[in-house]
Amino acid sequence: MTKFRKIDLKNLGDKSSLKKTKFTKVITENYDAEETDLLPSVYKNVVHIGKDVIYGDVFIAYDGNPNIFTIYFGEAGDEFKDNGE
């Protein structure tokens, strides 16, 4: 069974020095990877699903329905670090 964890930022120390997750590319409806400046904070849910050799970290982002999502590439920040639970 998969265990899902919510990252508890208060256990990571000084929040001002945290490295924040960045999206750099988005997969468009034409299946192209285009530059983006969209921030992960516009979504209710961001899931790090792996790492691509060329594009970096891979994320899916969605609001209410997890079956309707957008795929992003970028750099995972401290939000995704294991907090020791």
C-alpha beads as a LAMMPS data file, in Angstrom:
LAMMPS data file: protein, C-alpha beads

85 atoms
84 bonds

1 atom types
1 bond types

-500.0 500.0 xlo xhi
-500.0 500.0 ylo yhi
-500.0 500.0 zlo zhi

Masses

1 110.0

Atoms # bond

1 1 1 0.000 0.000 0.000
2 1 1 1.304 3.429 -0.919
3 1 1 1.814 5.875 1.931
4 1 1 1.220 9.498 1.089
5 1 1 2.791 12.221 3.217
6 1 1 1.977 15.839 3.722
7 1 1 5.139 17.865 4.134
8 1 1 5.182 19.771 7.424
9 1 1 7.139 22.958 6.693
10 1 1 7.351 23.973 10.354
11 1 1 9.775 21.069 10.935
12 1 1 12.184 22.243 8.243
13 1 1 13.660 25.166 10.179
14 1 1 13.971 28.711 8.842
15 1 1 11.340 29.035 6.102
16 1 1 13.049 32.054 4.538
17 1 1 15.969 29.873 3.442
18 1 1 13.839 27.090 1.943
19 1 1 14.393 26.308 -1.712
20 1 1 10.967 26.600 -3.353
21 1 1 9.709 24.312 -6.080
22 1 1 9.901 25.880 -9.548
23 1 1 8.085 25.008 -12.745
24 1 1 10.153 25.720 -15.861
25 1 1 8.234 23.907 -18.606
26 1 1 4.643 22.818 -19.141
27 1 1 3.280 20.149 -21.456
28 1 1 0.824 21.821 -23.840
29 1 1 -2.239 20.261 -25.452
30 1 1 0.005 19.632 -28.520
31 1 1 2.329 17.586 -26.258
32 1 1 5.140 20.112 -26.578
33 1 1 7.229 21.242 -23.603
34 1 1 7.053 25.045 -23.501
35 1 1 8.589 27.544 -21.089
36 1 1 6.336 28.661 -18.237
37 1 1 6.475 31.151 -15.420
38 1 1 3.457 29.693 -13.610
39 1 1 3.997 29.091 -9.899
40 1 1 3.094 25.813 -8.150
41 1 1 1.148 27.849 -5.581
42 1 1 -1.708 28.438 -8.056
43 1 1 -2.697 24.772 -7.601
44 1 1 -4.183 23.055 -4.558
45 1 1 -2.138 19.900 -5.225
46 1 1 1.323 19.360 -6.679
47 1 1 2.767 15.853 -6.841
48 1 1 6.401 15.087 -7.653
49 1 1 6.241 11.950 -9.794
50 1 1 9.854 11.477 -10.836
51 1 1 12.828 12.863 -12.671
52 1 1 13.492 13.114 -16.387
53 1 1 17.097 13.037 -17.609
54 1 1 16.574 15.979 -19.958
55 1 1 13.844 18.096 -18.336
56 1 1 14.478 17.566 -14.626
57 1 1 11.848 16.902 -11.970
58 1 1 8.381 15.923 -13.203
59 1 1 5.186 17.082 -11.488
60 1 1 1.461 16.774 -11.920
61 1 1 -0.613 19.669 -10.625
62 1 1 -4.364 19.787 -10.116
63 1 1 -7.084 21.443 -8.091
64 1 1 -10.186 19.388 -7.241
65 1 1 -10.169 16.400 -9.579
66 1 1 -6.902 14.403 -9.719
67 1 1 -7.952 13.031 -13.113
68 1 1 -7.744 16.530 -14.609
69 1 1 -4.137 17.627 -14.241
70 1 1 -1.292 19.451 -15.952
71 1 1 2.228 18.052 -16.347
72 1 1 5.147 20.314 -15.465
73 1 1 8.906 20.001 -15.466
74 1 1 11.124 21.956 -13.136
75 1 1 13.054 21.700 -9.912
76 1 1 11.671 20.185 -6.709
77 1 1 12.177 22.328 -3.629
78 1 1 12.288 21.645 0.068
79 1 1 8.511 21.061 0.128
80 1 1 9.213 17.542 -1.112
81 1 1 11.964 16.587 1.340
82 1 1 11.245 13.773 3.765
83 1 1 10.555 15.234 7.193
84 1 1 11.415 12.055 9.074
85 1 1 7.906 10.775 9.753

Bonds

1 1 1 2
2 1 2 3
3 1 3 4
4 1 4 5
5 1 5 6
6 1 6 7
7 1 7 8
8 1 8 9
9 1 9 10
10 1 10 11
11 1 11 12
12 1 12 13
13 1 13 14
14 1 14 15
15 1 15 16
16 1 16 17
17 1 17 18
18 1 18 19
19 1 19 20
20 1 20 21
21 1 21 22
22 1 22 23
23 1 23 24
24 1 24 25
25 1 25 26
26 1 26 27
27 1 27 28
28 1 28 29
29 1 29 30
30 1 30 31
31 1 31 32
32 1 32 33
33 1 33 34
34 1 34 35
35 1 35 36
36 1 36 37
37 1 37 38
38 1 38 39
39 1 39 40
40 1 40 41
41 1 41 42
42 1 42 43
43 1 43 44
44 1 44 45
45 1 45 46
46 1 46 47
47 1 47 48
48 1 48 49
49 1 49 50
50 1 50 51
51 1 51 52
52 1 52 53
53 1 53 54
54 1 54 55
55 1 55 56
56 1 56 57
57 1 57 58
58 1 58 59
59 1 59 60
60 1 60 61
61 1 61 62
62 1 62 63
63 1 63 64
64 1 64 65
65 1 65 66
66 1 66 67
67 1 67 68
68 1 68 69
69 1 69 70
70 1 70 71
71 1 71 72
72 1 72 73
73 1 73 74
74 1 74 75
75 1 75 76
76 1 76 77
77 1 77 78
78 1 78 79
79 1 79 80
80 1 80 81
81 1 81 82
82 1 82 83
83 1 83 84
84 1 84 85
